[in-house]
Amino acid sequence: MVQVKLSGSFKQAAGRAEVEVEAANIHQLLTRLGQDHPKLKPMLDRGVAVAIDGQIYRDDQFRPIPAGSEVFLLPRLAGG
């Protein structure tokens, strides 16, 4: 199980600041978050970044999530 910390609009949509998800990689994490918390699904579909132990991943869907990692869900930022 992965403990995912949420803030801002993610926290409001899930109704809590932290959720637990069974996932081995980022793809599974995002898929199961959308299934377990349907209000998060539209936000996830717009794009998010996942921070694992302080490293931010944007497009690495199959990045493994090591046991005991600190995981944060972050809104995807567009640069310009």
JOZITA-V560809 format. One record per run of one state. SS is the DSSP state (H for helix, E for strand, - for the rest). FROM is the first residue (numbers start at 1). LEN is the number of residues. Records with the same first field share a line. If there is no record, write none. Layout:
SS: FROM-LEN ; FROM-LEN
This chain:
-: 1-1 ; 6-2 ; 15-3 ; 22-3 ; 37-1 ; 47-1 ; 53-2 ; 58-6 ; 65-6 ; 76-5
E: 2-4 ; 18-4 ; 25-1 ; 48-5 ; 55-3 ; 64-1 ; 71-5
H: 8-7 ; 26-11 ; 38-9
